[in-house]
Amino acid sequence: MRHLRAILILPIIAACEKQISTQRATDGYVPQVRHITVTTVPLLVKEQQQVLPFLKEDFAKGGLLEGKEVYAFSPSSITVVEGDTIRFTLINPEDDDHSFVLPDFAVPLSPKKSVDTTYVARHAGIFPIVCAVQSHLPMMSGQLVVLPAAMMPGVRASDSARESKK
């Protein structure tokens, strides 16, 4: 009778061990949804000549900023993890057209408008963010840093769900 119990219990133990082993294998990083707001901001623009008179020479013909204006993205550096979904709110509070461009993603930013859009960081790496308005380059740029998911400490889906409820 003892042997019969052992024969019946062994498959149950083996199944439990397999489930535990499978759980450990899937305890890797769980992609997150990240909400990030990026705003276009003027750093040195022709309208500032009234407040900063030294800019008149720079914006004049032959000046350092002739035909250019210096804008930026704020923040200019964004870090996420491979597989994350980024829910961008892109804000352009200015009178000038801008755009938010990644190597495989482009969003026009009309003056005085806000755009909500989604981007999935599919591959690890460092990717340039630029404004496609030629006169805003190379100053209006930034970077998207996508960390490899394999390098991240494990986060179980149940832990992630608990964190989002807090």
Secondary structure as GFF3:
##gff-version 3
##sequence-region A 1 166
A	DSSP	alpha_helix	2	25	.	.	.	ID=ss1
A	DSSP	beta_strand	33	44	.	.	.	ID=ss2
A	DSSP	three_ten_helix	46	50	.	.	.	ID=ss3
A	DSSP	alpha_helix	55	59	.	.	.	ID=ss4
A	DSSP	beta_strand	70	74	.	.	.	ID=ss5
A	DSSP	beta_strand	77	81	.	.	.	ID=ss6
A	DSSP	beta_strand	85	92	.	.	.	ID=ss7
A	DSSP	beta_strand	98	102	.	.	.	ID=ss8
A	DSSP	beta_strand	105	109	.	.	.	ID=ss9
A	DSSP	beta_strand	113	120	.	.	.	ID=ss10
A	DSSP	beta_strand	125	130	.	.	.	ID=ss11
A	DSSP	three_ten_helix	134	136	.	.	.	ID=ss12
A	DSSP	beta_strand	141	147	.	.	.	ID=ss13
A	DSSP	three_ten_helix	149	151	.	.	.	ID=ss14
A	DSSP	alpha_helix	157	165	.	.	.	ID=ss15
###
